[in-house]
Amino acid sequence: MDKCAKIDRAIRSYYQAPLVSPRLVEAILYSVEAGGKRIRPLILLNILEGFGLTLTEAHYQVAAALEMIHTGSLIHDDLPAMDDDDYRRGRLTNHKKFDEATAILAGDSLFLDPFAVLAQADLKSEILLALIKELSQASGTFGMVGGQMLDIEGEEKSLSHKQLYAVHSNKTGKLLAFSFKAAGLIAEQTLTVLDQLWQAGLMMGTAFQVRDDILDLTADFDELGKTPNKDLRAEKSTYPSLFGLDRSYQILEESLDQATAIFKDLQENTDFIPDNIIEIIERLRLHA
């Protein structure tokens, strides 16, 4: 069984207990099982392996918790009050498949249930506490949710580079960076290494957002699995609108190069083996 299948199994296993509302769980699993590359949990798992750890059920539970929060954010992001999209990953969004109230509750569950999944993981209590703290901060008011608020406030405004970075480092970057730092926490790395992992994660967060902005303009529905040109119609500030497409491609490349450099430094100064994580980084490159 490959890593993605084991991540999905860890999520589904949480919902095997006697259910309060089968419809709610149906809506939750509809979005969980809609596909997606599982980039965030795969980063976490591949970094753990890079530090020489053999993957266990507990590691997959941490990975599952991360993917659950990401999926919940997509459900809420597609709601009429937010980005108002009909499609995600090539099929109807949650509120179109079910209804708006059900989608809101499915998203709520996917924000709260991960902490129970984490608490069940067979890891040292101090590691679990650190993971719960970091995941909450990356996801909530001081991370993804705060960044979403900045994104809404920035609509129909011309943002500066600093303001745009603040939106995306919170909305996208910090939850992605959690996957890097969480691996370091589980592997019991030094504070210096944890900081390097966090910085690599933020670089990857920038790369993800720039890549998404570019594809919103250049890809079609079949490639995206969702409606293209949404940012353009919403009059959002994006990297292409601020810098143009050519410079946006350069920023993407530079961000990926910086993340790669951090892992090569870790290879030189620790026993870290970077091959798998660098392979993931390389798959994010686009060609202008």
Secondary structure as GFF3:
##gff-version 3
##sequence-region A 1 288
A	DSSP	alpha_helix	3	14	.	.	.	ID=ss1
A	DSSP	alpha_helix	22	32	.	.	.	ID=ss2
A	DSSP	alpha_helix	39	50	.	.	.	ID=ss3
A	DSSP	alpha_helix	57	77	.	.	.	ID=ss4
A	DSSP	beta_strand	87	88	.	.	.	ID=ss5
A	DSSP	beta_strand	91	92	.	.	.	ID=ss6
A	DSSP	alpha_helix	94	97	.	.	.	ID=ss7
A	DSSP	alpha_helix	100	119	.	.	.	ID=ss8
A	DSSP	alpha_helix	125	139	.	.	.	ID=ss9
A	DSSP	alpha_helix	144	153	.	.	.	ID=ss10
A	DSSP	alpha_helix	161	168	.	.	.	ID=ss11
A	DSSP	pi_helix	169	173	.	.	.	ID=ss12
A	DSSP	alpha_helix	174	186	.	.	.	ID=ss13
A	DSSP	alpha_helix	191	218	.	.	.	ID=ss14
A	DSSP	alpha_helix	221	224	.	.	.	ID=ss15
A	DSSP	alpha_helix	230	233	.	.	.	ID=ss16
A	DSSP	alpha_helix	239	243	.	.	.	ID=ss17
A	DSSP	alpha_helix	245	269	.	.	.	ID=ss18
A	DSSP	alpha_helix	275	282	.	.	.	ID=ss19
###
